[in-house]
Structure formats: structure tokens, C-alpha cells
Amino acid sequence: MRIIFVRHGHPNYRLDCLTEIGHLQGNAVAERLAHEKIDRICSSSCGRARETAEHIAKKHDLPVITYDFMREIGWGSVDGTPLFQNGHPWFIIDAMIENGENLHDPDWEKNEYFRNNEVTFHVKRVTKGFDEWLSSLGYQRDGNYYRVIEKNTENVIMTSHGGASCAALAHLFSVPFPLATAMFSANYTGITIVTLNGETGQLTLPRFELMNDAKHIEGIEAVQYFGK
């Protein structure tokens, strides 16, 4: 099974849709994926991700299946207590790197930056939903690996967001969310491909086939906004 993660195109966040540039990027990624064999097109239920997926869907004559669990992550204080950088995970992680702090900590949710930050609940929402989705496709979480319940050879698009896709990838590869966010953040319509192999009954470890390929938007780039 191949999971083809695609980040949405350049967005109007206020209206939750693509801008004119975003639609150009959506067309470009659709052309980039036009010759791939695609069996299923899934998307976050947010408008900017769904509209990006619709560009791809037109090339393959497939419906877009939307999922709430892949909606973008949020952040902020759980109880109103002021947070560093207002709890914005990308700004926090930049500061942690600058200060030489540990992004590899498996207990990152308990550190001073995240223990009162609602981003932890959003990350759990993504990871729980992602595991349930993978289980429905034949791959069941088993410790740090996945058990092949039924071998699946589909190529599946998952169109979503910078944060939600980092949360999913962090869980897939058992990497702390802050570290994954520092390493795996994608450009607009950036393509990341993960494969899950193995025979029925075996344990399998996901593998990267491609990471953040965004060559298709050369010449139609826009200002990059991290996160939402």
C-alpha cells in the first residue's frame, strides 16, 4: 500500500479555501500525479484540503472521501494560562532548536511548552483517527509497527495540512511530534509518499518513498506559512 500525502495549496485561511495561486498549485499537483495509478482519494474535511483533492480527483474520475480526523491541528492554552509564543508549535520548536533543547523527548507532551497546550489533544485526534483509518485498509497498529491484517496494494491519496500530516507521520514512524514537525513540514502541495509492505499476518514498518516533492509548483510559489 502506498499513502501519497499532499499538503493543500496556497490558502485563504479566513474563508478556508484556496486562493487563485492555490488553485494553480492544485492543478499543478494534479498534473504531477496524473500518471500515477490512484485507487482512492481521501482528504481532510477542511475546504482548502478538499479543494486541492478535487483537482486531483478530476484527473482520475474518483470521488473525494473526507475525514474529520485529518483536519488541521489547533493550539493554545487549555485553561487560559499564557503560553510561550501563544502555544504556536512551529514557533516553539524553532525556539527549542535555537536553545539546543531536546526534540527527541518521547514525553514531549509533559514539557513546559506543551503540557498546557491544546495541540496535544489535536495530535491525539489525528493519530487515533489515522490508526482507525489504516485498520480499515488492512493495517493494524501493533506496538511501534503495523500488523498486516489483509494485504492492500492500493495507492491512496491523503490531502491535508502541514500540522496534521506531521502528526500522522510522527505516529507512523514513532517519532516525537516536535521532531517530526521540524523534519517533515511540507511546502504547499508538497508530495510525501509512504509505503506499507508485508504479507498477511506479518509486522511491517512504514518506509519513505518520497519526501516533500514540490517541483511541480516552481514558478507558482507563494509566501510560505507554517502550520495551518
C-alpha positions as semicolon CSV with decimal commas, in nm:
position;residue;x (nm);y (nm);z (nm)
1;M;0,000;0,000;0,000
2;R;0,120;0,350;-0,084
3;I;-0,007;0,655;0,102
4;I;0,050;0,971;-0,100
5;F;0,031;1,267;0,136
6;V;-0,040;1,600;-0,034
7;R;-0,048;1,929;0,151
8;H;-0,317;2,176;0,039
9;G;-0,238;2,463;-0,197
10;H;-0,192;2,828;-0,102
11;P;-0,495;2,910;0,115
12;N;-0,726;3,184;0,224
13;Y;-0,736;3,074;0,587
14;R;-1,020;3,306;0,683
15;L;-1,252;3,160;0,419
16;D;-1,097;2,811;0,435
17;C;-1,049;2,782;0,061
18;L;-0,774;2,803;-0,198
19;T;-0,656;3,133;-0,340
20;E;-0,605;3,184;-0,712
21;I;-0,243;3,077;-0,664
22;G;-0,364;2,780;-0,460
23;H;-0,582;2,662;-0,749
24;L;-0,286;2,693;-0,987
25;Q;-0,086;2,480;-0,743
26;G;-0,375;2,233;-0,718
27;N;-0,377;2,200;-1,097
28;A;-0,001;2,153;-1,096
29;V;-0,004;1,873;-0,838
30;A;-0,293;1,709;-1,024
31;E;-0,083;1,709;-1,341
32;R;0,214;1,575;-1,143
33;L;0,001;1,282;-1,019
34;A;-0,199;1,230;-1,340
35;H;0,002;0,927;-1,449
36;E;0,001;0,759;-1,108
37;K;-0,239;0,471;-1,059
38;I;-0,470;0,609;-0,790
39;D;-0,733;0,387;-0,626
40;R;-0,873;0,615;-0,358
41;I;-0,867;0,990;-0,286
42;C;-0,904;1,091;0,078
43;S;-0,891;1,437;0,229
44;S;-0,924;1,643;0,541
45;S;-1,276;1,785;0,555
46;C;-1,133;2,142;0,562
47;G;-1,218;2,335;0,247
48;R;-0,860;2,415;0,141
49;A;-0,761;2,047;0,154
50;R;-1,081;1,927;-0,010
51;E;-1,045;2,174;-0,298
52;T;-0,687;2,056;-0,354
53;A;-0,807;1,695;-0,358
54;E;-1,080;1,783;-0,610
55;H;-0,816;1,895;-0,860
56;I;-0,652;1,553;-0,831
57;A;-0,985;1,369;-0,837
58;K;-1,081;1,521;-1,173
59;K;-0,777;1,357;-1,333
60;H;-0,878;1,013;-1,206
61;D;-1,257;1,031;-1,215
62;L;-1,276;0,940;-0,847
63;P;-1,480;1,083;-0,559
64;V;-1,313;1,267;-0,270
65;I;-1,372;1,095;0,065
66;T;-1,340;1,343;0,352
67;Y;-1,232;1,272;0,710
68;D;-1,259;1,499;1,011
69;F;-0,965;1,337;1,190
70;M;-0,725;1,488;0,934
71;R;-0,846;1,846;0,988
72;E;-0,564;2,083;1,079
73;I;-0,436;2,085;1,434
74;G;-0,503;2,377;1,666
75;W;-0,309;2,515;1,959
76;G;-0,347;2,746;2,256
77;S;-0,379;2,743;2,632
78;V;-0,605;2,477;2,779
79;D;-0,703;2,690;3,078
80;G;-0,616;3,045;2,974
81;T;-0,270;3,046;3,130
82;P;-0,033;3,240;2,899
83;L;0,189;3,016;2,685
84;F;0,524;3,080;2,521
85;Q;0,460;3,204;2,165
86;N;0,086;3,164;2,240
87;G;0,139;2,791;2,209
88;H;0,217;2,803;1,835
89;P;0,403;2,471;1,785
90;W;0,623;2,581;1,493
91;F;0,747;2,890;1,677
92;I;0,802;2,685;1,993
93;I;1,001;2,423;1,804
94;D;1,215;2,691;1,633
95;A;1,296;2,833;1,978
96;M;1,374;2,487;2,117
97;I;1,620;2,425;1,834
98;E;1,782;2,766;1,882
99;N;1,823;2,691;2,254
100;G;1,960;2,342;2,190
101;E;1,666;2,176;2,366
102;N;1,567;1,814;2,314
103;L;1,319;1,750;2,030
104;H;1,373;1,374;2,070
105;D;1,198;1,352;2,408
106;P;0,923;1,084;2,387
107;D;0,745;1,261;2,677
108;W;0,726;1,592;2,488
109;E;0,360;1,637;2,592
110;K;0,472;1,688;2,952
111;N;0,737;1,956;2,894
112;E;0,688;2,323;2,981
113;Y;0,583;2,418;2,627
114;F;0,319;2,154;2,560
115;R;0,172;2,024;2,886
116;N;-0,093;2,301;2,896
117;N;-0,122;2,336;2,519
118;E;-0,432;2,207;2,343
119;V;-0,217;2,099;2,047
120;T;-0,161;1,771;2,236
121;F;-0,534;1,691;2,207
122;H;-0,531;1,763;1,834
123;V;-0,228;1,541;1,779
124;K;-0,407;1,257;1,962
125;R;-0,718;1,314;1,749
126;V;-0,512;1,278;1,431
127;T;-0,320;0,971;1,547
128;K;-0,627;0,790;1,678
129;G;-0,823;0,856;1,359
130;F;-0,529;0,768;1,138
131;D;-0,485;0,430;1,306
132;E;-0,856;0,356;1,271
133;W;-0,840;0,453;0,904
134;L;-0,534;0,233;0,843
135;S;-0,701;-0,055;1,024
136;S;-0,997;-0,027;0,786
137;L;-0,748;-0,066;0,500
138;G;-0,584;-0,375;0,647
139;Y;-0,301;-0,242;0,865
140;Q;-0,345;-0,257;1,243
141;R;-0,116;-0,082;1,490
142;D;0,090;-0,330;1,693
143;G;0,338;-0,156;1,924
144;N;0,566;0,059;1,707
145;Y;0,479;-0,138;1,394
146;Y;0,173;-0,239;1,189
147;R;0,028;-0,587;1,158
148;V;-0,085;-0,676;0,805
149;I;-0,441;-0,799;0,863
150;E;-0,516;-0,801;0,492
151;K;-0,256;-0,711;0,230
152;N;-0,354;-0,394;0,044
153;T;-0,194;-0,288;-0,286
154;E;-0,389;0,036;-0,329
155;N;-0,238;0,377;-0,399
156;V;-0,421;0,620;-0,172
157;I;-0,410;0,999;-0,177
158;M;-0,443;1,176;0,159
159;T;-0,473;1,553;0,116
160;S;-0,437;1,751;0,435
161;H;-0,228;2,011;0,619
162;G;0,121;2,088;0,743
163;G;0,043;2,008;1,105
164;A;-0,199;1,718;1,063
165;S;0,030;1,538;0,821
166;C;0,325;1,586;1,060
167;A;0,115;1,439;1,341
168;A;0,028;1,138;1,123
169;L;0,386;1,088;1,008
170;A;0,518;1,123;1,362
171;H;0,287;0,843;1,471
172;L;0,358;0,623;1,166
173;F;0,731;0,634;1,237
174;S;0,710;0,654;1,618
175;V;0,886;0,991;1,622
176;P;0,802;1,263;1,880
177;F;0,571;1,523;1,728
178;P;0,810;1,819;1,780
179;L;1,091;1,636;1,600
180;A;0,861;1,528;1,316
181;T;0,734;1,884;1,279
182;A;1,091;2,013;1,250
183;M;1,183;1,750;0,988
184;F;0,868;1,673;0,788
185;S;0,696;2,009;0,726
186;A;0,578;2,031;0,364
187;N;0,551;2,303;0,103
188;Y;0,214;2,386;-0,047
189;T;0,104;2,076;-0,247
190;G;0,425;1,903;-0,142
191;I;0,405;1,527;-0,203
192;T;0,528;1,274;0,054
193;I;0,487;0,903;-0,019
194;V;0,493;0,630;0,245
195;T;0,476;0,258;0,167
196;L;0,345;-0,026;0,383
197;N;0,451;-0,368;0,261
198;G;0,448;-0,717;0,409
199;E;0,235;-1,027;0,376
200;T;-0,082;-1,103;0,569
201;G;0,000;-1,174;0,933
202;Q;0,341;-1,008;0,925
203;L;0,457;-0,697;1,107
204;T;0,567;-0,413;0,883
205;L;0,741;-0,080;0,925
206;P;0,639;0,214;0,703
207;R;0,907;0,342;0,465
208;F;0,952;0,675;0,292
209;E;0,948;0,658;-0,086
210;L;0,943;1,035;-0,143
211;M;0,960;1,340;0,083
212;N;0,807;1,682;0,012
213;D;0,837;1,684;-0,366
214;A;0,717;2,029;-0,472
215;K;0,898;2,077;-0,803
216;H;0,563;2,097;-0,979
217;I;0,496;2,443;-0,828
218;E;0,822;2,602;-0,939
219;G;0,724;2,943;-1,075
220;I;0,390;2,950;-0,889
221;E;0,522;2,956;-0,534
222;A;0,366;3,179;-0,274
223;V;0,475;3,305;0,066
224;Q;0,511;3,002;0,291
225;Y;0,307;2,994;0,608
226;F;0,385;2,721;0,858
227;G;0,108;2,537;1,036
228;K;-0,245;2,595;0,923
